[in-house]
C-alpha cells in the first residue's frame, strides 16, 4: 500500500529537524505519524531499533491501545510527518481494508524486530 498517495497533499504536516524528538517512550499519545519526507530513528531505552523510512508509520501502538508509547521517535534528518488521530485512523480502516492489513503487517514487523533485539 502506498501511504504517500493517501497523505501527500495533507495540510496537517509537521516538520522536524535532525535530532528533534517526535515522541518519547513512556509518553501518552493520541496520534500515529505517517512519514512523508525523510527518515525517523526508533529507539527503545536509548537503544537504536530501526530507521523508519518514507511512507512508513510510527507511533501506531499508542493509538491502538491507549497505553504509553513503547519507543522514542527521533528525526534522523529533516523530515515531515502527518499526524493521524483515532477518528481519522478509524475512517481510513473503514474506507480502505488494505490500510488495516498494512497496519497489521507493520505491527507484526515491529514485533519481529523487537524479538530479534532481545
Phi, psi and omega in degrees: 000135181262095181293335180299325178294324180288329191241002188295334180256015184294138182268353181266019184298137175248137183251139180230142175274160179307133178089349179286140179276128178274315170205157184248145174303136179092343178279161177258139182221154179243016182219149164253172185227133174260125181278116181251355175200137174083200183223154181229125175277134178252126180233152174231125183052045180064016178250127180297133178252309176192171177249119177280136187255175176310130178088357178267169179248143170226152179086016186291324186296319179296328179291322184282317188250003177056029176251172180299150179296139183269355183209168174252141177244126183233133178297121178284324177216184177301125182219160176232139179229153175251118177287139178234115180273178184302317181297314180292321178301311180297321177298315181298319179296318180291321185278335185218094181303332179294332176297316179298317178296319178301315180296318178298321178295320177298318179295319177297318178297317178301315179297319178296319178297318180295317178300321181292333181276344182278000000 
